[in-house]
């Protein structure tokens, strides 16, 4: 993990590769898990921005995109 202006920068290629190697059931579970985490973070910090919120939203997109790609085939 690298830092830029004090914020961590993740290598999203790692998460995309991980998603490609997951089963459809694993992707669905990860999507549900990220969704619950995102909801929890928003509830805990309603009036305070949280770095975790953006991470869970991005991770949710990676897994959702992979599932969507598979369903198009």
C-alpha positions as CSV (number, residue, x, y, z in Angstrom):
1,X,0.0,0.0,0.0
2,X,1.4,3.4,-1.0
3,X,0.7,6.8,0.5
4,X,-0.3,9.9,-1.4
5,X,-0.9,13.1,0.6
6,X,-1.3,11.0,3.7
7,X,-4.0,8.8,2.2
8,X,-3.4,5.1,1.3
9,X,-3.5,4.1,-2.3
10,X,-4.6,0.6,-3.0
11,X,-3.6,-1.5,-6.0
12,X,-7.1,-2.3,-7.3
13,X,-5.6,-4.7,-9.8
14,X,-5.1,-7.1,-6.8
15,X,-8.9,-6.9,-6.0
16,X,-9.8,-7.3,-9.7
17,X,-7.6,-10.4,-10.0
18,X,-9.1,-11.8,-6.8
19,X,-12.6,-11.2,-8.1
20,X,-11.8,-13.0,-11.4
21,X,-10.7,-16.1,-9.4
22,X,-13.8,-16.2,-7.1
23,X,-16.8,-18.4,-7.7
24,X,-20.2,-16.8,-8.4
25,X,-21.3,-17.7,-4.9
26,X,-18.1,-16.1,-3.4
27,X,-18.8,-12.9,-5.5
28,X,-22.4,-12.7,-4.3
29,X,-21.2,-13.2,-0.6
30,X,-18.5,-10.5,-1.0
31,X,-21.0,-8.1,-2.6
32,X,-23.4,-8.7,0.3
33,X,-20.6,-8.3,2.9
34,X,-19.4,-5.0,1.4
35,X,-22.9,-3.7,1.2
36,X,-23.5,-4.5,4.9
37,X,-20.1,-2.9,5.8
38,X,-20.9,0.2,3.8
39,X,-24.3,0.6,5.4
40,X,-22.7,0.1,8.9
41,X,-20.0,2.7,8.2
42,X,-22.6,5.2,7.0
43,X,-24.7,4.6,10.1
44,X,-21.8,5.1,12.5
45,X,-20.4,8.2,10.9
46,X,-23.5,10.0,9.6
47,X,-22.0,13.4,10.3
48,X,-18.3,12.6,9.9
49,X,-16.6,11.5,6.6
50,X,-15.0,8.1,6.9
51,X,-12.2,6.7,4.7
52,X,-13.7,3.2,5.1
53,X,-16.8,4.2,3.3
54,X,-15.0,4.9,0.0
55,X,-13.1,1.6,0.3
56,X,-16.2,-0.5,0.8
57,X,-18.0,1.3,-2.1
58,X,-15.0,0.7,-4.4
59,X,-14.6,-2.9,-3.4
60,X,-18.4,-3.4,-3.9
61,X,-18.0,-2.1,-7.5
62,X,-15.1,-4.4,-8.3
63,X,-17.1,-7.5,-7.3
64,X,-20.3,-6.3,-8.9
65,X,-18.5,-5.5,-12.1
66,X,-17.0,-9.0,-12.3
67,X,-20.4,-10.6,-11.6
68,X,-22.0,-8.4,-14.3
69,X,-19.3,-9.4,-16.8
70,X,-19.9,-13.1,-16.2
71,X,-23.7,-12.7,-16.6
72,X,-23.2,-11.0,-20.0
73,X,-21.4,-14.0,-21.4
